[in-house]
Amino acid sequence: MLDTLDPLILARIQFGFTVAFHIVFPAFSIGLASFLAVLEGLWLATGRQVFMDLFKYWLKIFAIAFAMGVVSGLVMSYQFGTNWSVFSDKTGPVLGPMMAYEVLSAFFLEAGFLGVMLFGMSKVGPRLHFAATLMVAFGTFFSAFWILSVNSWMQTPTGYGTNAAGQFVPLDWWAIVFNPSFPYRLVHMVLAAYLTTALVVGAVGAWHLLRDRTNPAAQTMFSMAMWMAAVVAPVQILAGDAHGLNTLEHQPAKVMAMEGHFQSHPDGAPLVLFGLPDQEAGTIRYAVEIPKLSSLVLKHSFDAPLAGLDSLPRTDWPPVPIVFWSFRVMVGLGLLMLLLGTLSLLARWRGALYRWSPLHRFAVAMGPAGFVAVLAGWITTEVGRQPYTVYGLLRTAHSASPLHGPAVAASLTAFVVIYFSVFAMGVFYILRLMAQPPHAGESGIEPGAPIRTAGITPAPSVDPDRALQPAE
């Protein structure tokens, strides 16, 4: 029976599974690193102990989330050589150097200063420690820069040529790195990371305010998170709209799937709010729609014509039901984030930010919303690119390694078992840390003694009497 399994589908499921686990951790750590930098900067500027207490409180959580992100990211790179060796061969001359740039710049920057950030507060002084925190925060952003450049090139490839072996080769690195969709994708993803972190911080603050409204650390983190939600949520909606217009220009089939436009509309397309996409029949069943509003949103005119999937060969259609619903999940959660930020401004204006229990319960419920929205956005982006890995140039069916179904099924099963066991424990520990209320005099993760390295004993530094004496 295993011989009947489609190795291409299994390879896609495996990569999608590992990416889904990985992406939530960088989305959190990018925003949290910047939040930590802001907290430490405010502490240096004001001297208020509450900022340092919050810094130490969230530093422990950041360390775990960052480590889980690194580990889950390493696994993905191996799949390029196992399940997607043809893709690696074809795109390696273009994408390989950019992945190397990410390691040599962003990852080395993070790794170089992370130890100082985690363990060096009492060793290097507050200002140098703040510089290390800034470098880690910049490193997380720089890492996102390179990864999103790689992904964006796969969506909107430019600056390349092909050699005799059929490989993509670089002709213009500026055009490759700063390809047409990259600026929009970078802004959209970084704002999503900040919103994700704000919602988590806001949920933790609200959780503790529901138990003790007088906790100053909980008040401070909740207030800062709500400011972020109130400011960034509307900006993210505008950035998403600009990104959508860019996608319409370069990947029209993806937008057709997002909007549910199976048929072309020469006199203005409706905005389909809900419905059941039927890809086989090429229609949206039980559609709830607003006439001509999609043309207004995408073309800024009620009567602007919009092409549908019927203008493309069926072999070039993405999986419409998945893209249609993932897009609506992302947009719906974005509107709820906007509502949360608006309600927080109302509560702040009424002087009830720390007393309005319904707002706190809403914030707690919205805690995971950023992660779900990031996953929904990633699904929209990647599934909407199908049936291509490099849009319009290299099909997914032509990118996979020549593997048999049982081999991919075995590795997929191993990934599922290991990921759900190992990462579930990590997430459980993070939630336990979040359940602890922040308090004055947070200890952070400063070690009490030197950490032992293989082959080196710290005994002399711990007990001077045990120091080795020169031979007589």
C-alpha positions in Angstrom: 0.0 0.0 0.0 2.9 2.4 0.7 4.1 2.0 -2.8 0.9 3.8 -4.0 1.8 7.0 -2.0 2.7 10.0 -4.1 6.2 11.1 -3.1 5.7 14.6 -4.5 2.6 15.2 -2.3 4.4 13.7 0.7 7.5 15.9 0.1 5.3 19.0 -0.1 3.4 18.0 3.1 6.7 17.4 4.9 8.2 20.7 3.9 5.0 22.5 4.8 4.8 20.8 8.2 8.4 21.7 9.1 8.0 25.3 7.8 4.8 25.8 9.7 6.5 24.8 12.9 9.6 26.9 12.2 7.9 30.1 11.0 6.1 30.8 14.3 9.3 31.1 16.3 11.1 33.6 14.1 7.9 35.6 13.8 7.9 35.8 17.6 11.7 36.3 18.2 12.0 39.1 15.6 9.4 41.2 17.5 10.5 40.1 20.9 14.2 41.0 20.3 13.1 44.5 19.3 10.8 44.7 22.4 13.7 43.7 24.6 15.9 46.4 23.0 13.1 49.0 23.7 12.8 47.8 27.3 16.5 48.1 28.0 16.7 51.4 26.2 13.8 52.8 28.4 15.5 51.5 31.5 18.8 53.3 30.6 16.9 56.5 29.7 14.6 56.6 32.7 16.2 54.4 35.4 12.8 52.8 36.2 13.2 49.4 37.6 10.0 48.1 36.0 11.6 48.1 32.6 14.6 46.0 33.7 12.2 43.6 35.5 10.2 43.2 32.2 13.5 42.8 30.3 14.6 39.9 32.5 11.2 38.4 32.5 10.9 38.3 28.7 14.6 37.5 28.2 14.1 34.0 29.5 11.2 33.4 27.1 13.2 34.9 24.2 16.1 32.5 24.8 13.9 29.4 24.5 11.9 30.7 21.5 15.2 31.7 19.7 16.7 28.3 20.3 13.6 26.5 19.0 13.6 28.7 15.9 17.3 27.8 15.2 16.8 24.1 15.6 13.6 24.0 13.5 15.3 26.0 10.8 18.3 23.7 10.5 16.0 20.8 9.7 14.5 22.6 6.7 17.8 23.1 5.0 18.5 19.4 4.8 15.2 18.8 2.9 16.6 20.9 0.0 19.1 18.1 -0.5 16.9 15.1 0.3 13.4 15.8 -1.1 14.1 18.8 -3.4 17.5 18.1 -4.9 16.4 19.1 -8.5 15.2 22.4 -7.1 18.5 22.9 -5.3 20.5 22.1 -8.5 18.4 24.4 -10.7 18.3 27.4 -8.3 21.5 26.9 -6.3 23.7 29.4 -8.2 21.1 32.1 -7.3 19.7 31.1 -4.0 22.8 29.4 -2.5 24.8 32.6 -2.1 21.9 34.5 -0.6 21.4 31.7 2.0 25.1 31.9 2.7 24.9 35.7 3.1 22.2 35.2 5.7 24.4 32.8 7.7 27.6 34.9 7.3 25.9 38.2 8.2 22.7 37.9 10.2 23.2 34.6 11.9 26.8 35.3 12.9 25.7 38.7 14.2 23.0 37.0 16.3 25.3 34.3 17.5 28.1 36.7 18.3 26.1 38.9 20.6 23.5 36.5 21.9 25.8 35.2 24.7 26.5 38.8 25.8 22.8 39.6 25.8 21.8 36.5 27.8 24.6 36.3 30.3 26.7 39.4 30.2 24.7 42.1 32.1 27.0 42.0 35.1 30.2 41.5 33.1 30.2 44.2 30.3 28.3 47.1 31.8 24.8 48.3 30.9 25.6 50.4 27.8 27.7 47.7 26.1 25.0 45.1 27.0 22.4 47.4 25.4 24.6 47.5 22.3 24.6 43.7 22.3 20.8 43.6 22.6 20.5 46.0 19.7 22.8 43.8 17.6 20.7 40.7 18.3 17.6 42.7 17.4 19.2 43.9 14.2 20.4 40.4 13.4 16.9 38.9 13.6 15.7 41.6 11.2 18.7 41.1 8.9 18.0 37.3 8.9 14.4 38.1 7.8 15.8 40.3 5.1 17.8 37.5 3.4 15.2 34.8 3.9 12.4 37.0 2.5 14.6 38.0 -0.4 15.1 34.3 -1.3 11.4 33.6 -1.0 10.5 36.7 -3.0 12.8 35.8 -5.8 11.0 32.5 -6.1 7.8 34.5 -6.4 9.0 37.2 -8.7 12.3 36.0 -10.3 14.5 38.7 -11.9 18.1 39.3 -12.7 18.9 35.8 -13.8 19.9 33.8 -16.8 20.2 30.1 -17.6 23.2 28.1 -18.5 23.7 25.0 -20.6 22.8 22.7 -17.7 19.4 24.5 -17.3 20.4 26.2 -14.0 19.4 29.7 -13.1 22.6 31.8 -12.8 22.9 35.4 -11.5 23.3 38.3 -14.0 22.3 41.2 -11.7 22.5 40.7 -7.9 20.8 44.0 -7.2 17.8 42.8 -9.3 17.9 39.4 -7.6 18.0 40.6 -4.0 15.6 43.6 -4.5 13.2 41.8 -6.8 9.8 43.3 -7.5 7.9 41.7 -4.6 10.6 41.8 -2.0 10.0 45.3 -0.4 6.3 44.6 0.0 6.9 41.1 1.5 9.6 42.4 3.9 7.4 45.2 5.3 4.4 42.9 5.5 6.3 40.1 7.3 8.2 42.4 9.8 5.0 44.2 10.7 3.4 40.8 11.2 6.2 39.8 13.5 5.8 43.0 15.6 2.0 42.4 15.8 2.5 38.8 16.8 4.8 39.7 19.6 2.5 42.6 20.7 -0.5 40.2 20.9 1.5 37.7 23.0 2.9 40.4 25.3 -0.6 42.0 25.6 -2.2 38.6 26.3 0.3 37.8 29.1 -0.2 41.3 30.6 -3.9 41.0 30.4 -3.8 37.6 32.0 -2.0 38.9 35.0 -4.1 42.1 35.2 -7.2 39.9 35.5 -5.6 38.4 38.6 -4.0 41.6 40.0 -4.8 45.0 38.5 -2.2 46.7 40.6 0.8 44.8 39.2 3.0 47.5 37.7 4.9 45.2 35.4 1.7 43.7 34.0 0.3 47.2 33.5 3.4 48.4 31.7 3.6 45.4 29.3 -0.1 45.6 28.6 0.1 49.3 27.8 3.1 49.0 25.6 1.5 46.0 23.7 -1.8 47.9 23.1 0.1 50.9 21.8 1.8 48.6 19.3 -1.5 47.0 18.3 -3.2 50.3 17.9 -0.4 51.8 15.7 0.8 48.8 13.7 -2.5 47.1 12.9 -3.8 49.8 10.6 -0.4 50.2 9.1 -0.3 46.5 8.4 -3.7 46.6 6.6 -2.3 49.4 4.3 0.9 47.4 3.8 -1.2 44.3 3.0 -3.2 46.2 0.4 -0.1 47.5 -1.3 1.3 43.9 -1.3 -1.9 42.6 -2.8 -1.7 45.2 -5.6 1.9 44.1 -6.3 0.8 40.5 -6.3 -1.9 41.3 -8.8 0.7 42.8 -11.1 3.2 39.9 -10.9 1.1 36.8 -9.9 -2.4 37.4 -11.1 -3.4 33.7 -10.7 -2.7 33.9 -6.9 -5.0 37.0 -6.6 -7.7 35.2 -8.6 -7.6 32.3 -6.2 -7.6 34.7 -3.2 -10.6 36.5 -4.5 -12.4 33.4 -5.7 -12.6 34.7 -9.3 -13.1 31.6 -11.4 -14.8 33.7 -14.1 -13.6 36.9 -15.7 -15.6 40.1 -15.0 -15.3 42.6 -17.9 -17.6 45.2 -16.1 -16.4 45.1 -12.5 -15.8 42.1 -10.2 -17.7 41.4 -7.0 -15.9 41.0 -3.6 -16.7 37.5 -2.5 -16.9 37.6 1.3 -17.7 33.9 1.8 -18.6 30.8 -0.2 -17.5 27.3 -1.0 -15.0 27.1 -3.8 -15.6 24.2 -6.2 -12.4 23.9 -8.3 -13.7 21.1 -10.4 -16.8 23.0 -11.4 -14.9 26.3 -11.5 -17.4 28.3 -9.4 -18.0 29.6 -5.8 -21.1 27.9 -4.4 -23.4 29.8 -2.0 -21.3 32.9 -2.5 -22.0 36.0 -0.4 -20.6 38.9 -2.3 -20.7 42.7 -2.7 -21.0 43.7 -6.4 -18.0 45.4 -8.0 -16.2 46.0 -4.8 -13.2 43.8 -5.7 -12.6 46.0 -8.8 -12.7 49.0 -6.6 -10.2 47.5 -4.1 -7.8 46.1 -6.8 -8.2 48.6 -9.6 -9.7 51.6 -7.8 -12.7 51.7 -10.1 -16.1 50.0 -9.8 -16.2 49.1 -13.5 -12.6 48.0 -14.0 -12.4 44.6 -15.7 -10.7 41.8 -13.8 -9.6 38.5 -15.4 -10.5 35.2 -13.8 -9.0 31.8 -13.7 -11.0 30.9 -16.9 -8.4 33.0 -18.8 -5.6 30.5 -17.7 -5.1 26.8 -18.5 -6.3 24.6 -15.7 -2.8 23.2 -15.3 -1.7 26.7 -14.0 -4.5 27.0 -11.4 -3.4 27.1 -7.8 -5.5 25.1 -5.2 -8.3 27.6 -4.9 -10.1 26.4 -1.8 -6.9 26.5 0.3 -5.8 29.9 -0.9 -9.4 31.3 -0.7 -9.9 30.4 3.0 -6.4 31.0 4.2 -6.6 34.5 2.9 -9.9 35.1 4.7 -8.5 33.8 7.9 -5.6 36.2 7.6 -7.8 39.2 6.8 -10.4 38.4 9.4 -7.7 38.2 12.2 -6.2 41.4 10.9 -9.5 43.1 11.4 -9.8 41.7 14.9 -6.4 43.1 15.7 -7.5 46.5 14.5 -10.6 46.2 16.7 -8.4 45.3 19.7 -6.1 48.3 19.1 -9.2 50.6 18.7 -10.8 49.4 21.9 -7.5 49.9 23.8 -7.4 53.5 22.7 -11.0 53.9 23.9 -10.1 52.4 27.2 -7.1 54.5 27.5 -9.1 57.7 26.8 -11.6 56.7 29.5 -8.9 55.9 32.0 -9.9 52.3 32.2 -7.1 50.5 30.4 -6.1 48.5 33.5 -9.7 48.0 34.8 -11.7 47.0 31.8 -12.0 43.3 32.2 -13.7 42.6 28.8 -10.8 44.2 27.0 -8.4 42.0 29.0 -10.3 38.9 28.1 -10.4 39.9 24.5 -6.6 40.5 24.6 -6.0 37.0 26.2 -8.2 35.4 23.5 -6.2 37.3 20.8 -2.8 36.0 22.1 -2.4 33.2 19.5 -4.0 35.3 16.7 -0.7 36.6 15.4 0.7 33.1 14.9 -2.4 31.9 13.2 -2.4 35.0 10.9 1.3 34.4 10.0 0.6 30.8 9.1 -2.5 31.8 7.1 -0.5 34.4 5.2 2.3 31.9 4.5 -0.2 29.4 3.2 -1.7 32.0 1.0 1.7 33.0 -0.4 3.1 29.6 -0.9 0.1 27.6 -2.0 -1.0 30.5 -4.2 2.4 30.2 -6.0 1.5 26.6 -7.1 2.0 24.8 -9.4 5.5 26.4 -9.4 8.5 26.6 -7.1 10.0 29.4 -9.2 6.9 31.2 -10.4 6.3 30.7 -14.1 9.7 29.0 -14.7 10.1 25.8 -12.6 7.2 23.6 -11.7 6.9 21.9 -8.4 6.5 18.5 -10.1 9.9 19.0 -11.8 11.6 20.2 -8.6 11.4 17.1 -6.4 14.0 14.4 -5.9 13.5 11.0 -7.5 12.3 9.3 -4.3 9.8 6.5 -3.6 6.7 7.2 -1.5 7.6 4.9 1.4 10.9 6.7 1.9 9.3 10.1 2.2 6.4 8.7 4.3 8.9 7.3 6.8 10.8 10.6 7.2 7.5 12.5 7.4 6.3 10.2 10.2 9.5 10.7 12.1 9.2 14.5 11.8 5.6 14.5 13.0 6.5 12.3 16.1 9.6 14.2 17.0 8.3 17.7 16.4 5.1 17.2 18.4 7.0 15.7 21.3 10.1 18.0 21.5 8.4 21.3 20.5 5.4 20.6 22.6 7.6 20.4 25.6 9.3 23.7 24.7 6.0 25.5 24.1 4.7 24.1 27.4 7.7 25.5 29.3 7.3 28.9 27.6 3.6 28.9 28.7 4.7 28.0 32.3 7.1 31.0 32.3 4.3 33.3 31.0 2.0 32.0 33.7 4.4 33.3 36.3 3.5 37.0 37.2 6.4 39.5 36.6 7.6 40.9 39.9 10.1 43.4 41.2 13.7 42.1 41.2 13.4 39.6 38.4 16.4 37.4 38.4 16.7 36.9 34.6 19.0 34.0 33.5 22.4 35.3 34.8 24.4 32.1 35.6 25.8 31.7 39.1 29.1 30.1 37.9 31.0 29.6 34.7 29.5 27.2 32.3 31.6 24.1 31.8 33.0 23.5 28.3 34.2 20.1 27.1 37.7 19.5 28.3 38.0 22.5 30.5 37.2 22.5 34.2 36.0 25.7 35.8 37.2 24.5 39.2 40.1 27.0 39.6 37.8 30.0 39.0 35.2 28.6 41.4 37.7 27.6 44.1 41.1 29.4 44.0 42.6 26.8 46.4 42.1 24.1 43.7 44.2 26.0 41.1 47.0 23.9 39.6 50.5 24.7 41.0 53.6 24.6 38.8 55.7 21.5 39.1 58.7 21.9 41.3 
